[in-house]
Amino acid sequence: MSDVIIVGAGLTGLKAARDCIAAGLSVQVLEARDRVGGRACSVSQEWKGEKTWFDFGAHFIGDEPYQASIWALVKDLGLKPFKQYDGPDTPPGPQGPFWSGQGANLQENASGGFDAYIGTTVPDVPGDQFYLQMMQDMVDQIPTAAPWSVPTAAALDALSVEDWVNSVNLPEFGPPSGYFKGLVAMLCRVGFSCEPREISMLWLLFYIGSSGGLARFQAIRWPLQGAQGYRLPQGAQSIAEAMVAELPPGTVKTGVKIKSCATLGNNTVYVYETEGNSYGGDVVLFAMAPALYADIAFDPPLPKARQQAAKAMGNSDMFMTFVRFDKAFWRDDTTTYQKGTVNGIPVYPGNPDPMFDGNISAYGLSGDVLMLDGPSVWMMDNASAEDAPALFAFIVGDQARSLRKKSATERKHAIIKRIGEVFKVDPAKYNPRYFEMDWNAEGFSKGCPAGHFGKGSFMSAGPEILLEGRGRQPVNNVFFASTETASISNGYMDGAIWSGTQIALAIQGTLAGNPPVIADDFLRERGMEACLKAITSALSAGNPFLASAYLDPKLKIHGPGGAALEGSFTGPAGAVDFFTQLGVLLSISTLNVESFSVDIEGNRGHALCSLSGAANLTGLPFQDLKATVMLRFTPASVPQVQIAEFWLIADSALIDLLALPGGNPVSDVLAAAFANGAQDSLGWPGQAGGALDRVILYGPGGTAVPQGPWFNIKGLDALQAAFTKVPDLTSTLQGASVDVSELTAVLTYRITGKSVSQGVPFDQPLLMIMRLGNEPGNPLAEIRYQTNSAALD
């Protein structure tokens, strides 16, 4: 008997075992294969008389926040990752371009050829650019801890990715181009190893959000490091092997094929293998993909909802292949693809812009190739740590199903032929050797890289699978976890490690009599940031429903105060009231978020913003009105982070002056200026009461009208006298603008005349900038004239 029985020695199972043993529990790990690692499978081969390693399964880890779990584990295990090849890393010289050292990537274009690029790619068509940003905006609206909670979730889940991309058709842009649809299909094939018709749109958005958003999901190491930045010298399987080496001897048994699981009346759980042996424990963890639950007979049976959820999460179709060569010929290719883009900007020899003049493949090709269709959808430099040259090639989705009907020799010829077409070489010159693994024929995985939900299934099945739903709750003392259950980096090795960490805490809590709780600061921080993004987006659009998934039912809202936005509001209905009141007073045209910050210990977050727009009742414009959104969140014990309390903090007196008719000092000053002749002269020729008693004035500078400074009404008289010395000076007021937030008005004039010294004619703009003081009564503090002063001299 053990405290914990774990079925599956992949990364999730072994991480859970490691953590439970560290907590003092006894653990037995059972693995059906004759190896550990699960979907991380590495093979050793020979290179120059020595061993070298290649991966057939999971490959990459990233040194970035959304890969923090696996990166920390790898470091803790003493493993030393090596950098994935993306170019020779030649440092930029005095004459080198800013992308020096970066090999060029390739992406198939609409005509079937290939375009070279470095960094990110940007669609050529404005509509496609908009729809790409639209996808990112949709990702931002999906909380990774509870993706089913947003108002649009059911509608999104009812669509496949293919349905969505075929249905969007905004009047100002029209439908996406066929090429854009191809790129979305490529995204699905590379990310999920399946077709866009097979994936729920809601699942796609959640999945991308769990790895940090579309930019991280697409990133190929430069300028963002992305998730494909590093590999392990002895392959990804070495992570699992290193964990096993640290466990007590005998903890892991391989070749144990479990067929059934029974929870007895005393709550002891037994698992039974095909040979008849049994293993008992206080709890059991099945660390495997949900699609494999059907291979186990449970007594009592799993709840119907859990069975249906597991059945709904299908595995993908994939052949992982790689081809070894005697030479990495693509690294030396500087002539085949000389034109391309760097972060979407055209680069080519002879570009008149010197920053983008050059051969984009001056540092060779990286080996990374994205393709719209088969036989392979993705190739990448797969050289080992010992630099044995190789390219991997994914065969996925429909292509995998089609090529599975053919022989390995036919698949080999198809892949090697495609390599020749892409790189425009004869691969036979470099002695190609082809290797493959059909993951769907591997009985203890039945697909790779991870499971996915089809359309219409995520809303009902997701909460049963994800740990942040009901997934971390045991069923008859039986737990389930895998990379598919993660809310961070779902589908990646990092997601597997994250799930192992979280389920180990749930197991420990259960055995100690405590309910499973969230225990991941990174996920909580992401949830807090999502709340901030959602509420600022809602403010920008004037629509509280954009943040509805993030609003606690007991929400409290506080306006900035003053006469315009006084009072507090309660609950989602109160949010509607507050937004309605705000919308009646102010039309916000732009809301720029200058910074986000969250404080886990204080359970608060802040977003510093600047708002521009116009007041509806006065018609006055405002620009860069400073405001801070402050949030208090629901307690850490609540699975989904939501907004418990919301403050909009701004200068309430300024908002009152801006939004409420009458008593606005800036408009009063403008009226006084116009009444005293500013409309047809450069100032106030008459007295203006006490408004000028403390004003400081500045001329445009130069010798004709010196900058000064000049002071009060006497200064204004002296400054105007200087202007009158300019021959034939005329002025015409062309317009006035107001920045209420800065208590500033700007009058724009057209002035004509002749220079003082040489009589040279001029015709140019002049600005009269008036700034009010911030003390009671808002007297004029400064008047500044600005123009080309040399023309007056």
Salt bridges, closest charged atoms under 4 A:
ASP19 OD2 - LYS15 NZ 2.73
GLU31 OE2 - ARG33 NH1 3.11
GLU64 OE1 - ARG216 NH1 2.67
ASP76 OD2 - ARG18 NH2 2.71
ASP86 OD1 - LYS83 NZ 2.91
ASP86 OD2 - ARG221 NE 3.85
ASP89 OD2 - LYS83 NZ 3.77
GLU108 OE1 - ARG418 NH2 3.47
ASP163 OD2 - LYS455 NZ 2.93
GLU195 OE1 - ARG189 NH2 2.82
GLU198 OE2 - ARG401 NH2 3.11
GLU246 OE1 - ARG18 NH2 2.92
ASP295 OD2 - LYS446 NZ 3.01
ASP317 OD2 - ARG401 NH1 2.66
ASP317 OD1 - ARG404 NH1 2.95
ASP326 OD1 - ARG433 NH1 3.00
ASP332 OD2 - LYS327 NZ 3.60
ASP381 OD2 - ARG331 NE 2.91
ASP387 OD1 - ARG331 NH1 3.36
ASP398 OD1 - ARG197 NH2 2.74
ASP398 OD1 - ARG401 NH2 2.75
GLU421 OE1 - ARG418 NH1 3.08
GLU436 OE2 - ARG411 NH2 2.62
ASP438 OD2 - ARG404 NE 2.84
GLU442 OE2 - ARG33 NE 2.66
GLU442 OE2 - ARG35 NH2 3.88
GLU464 OE1 - ARG306 NE 3.46
GLU464 OE2 - ARG470 NE 2.89
GLU468 OE2 - ARG472 NH2 2.37
GLU484 OE2 - ARG39 NH1 2.79
GLU525 OE1 - ARG526 NH2 3.26
GLU529 OE2 - ARG526 NH2 3.08
GLU594 OE2 - LYS626 NZ 2.93
GLU645 OE2 - HIS558 NE2 2.65
GLU645 OE1 - ARG632 NE 2.96
ASP728 OD2 - LYS754 NZ 3.71
ASP763 OD2 - ARG750 NH2 2.53
GLU775 OE2 - ARG694 NH2 3.55
GLU782 OE1 - ARG771 NH2 3.71
GLU782 OE2 - ARG784 NE 3.34
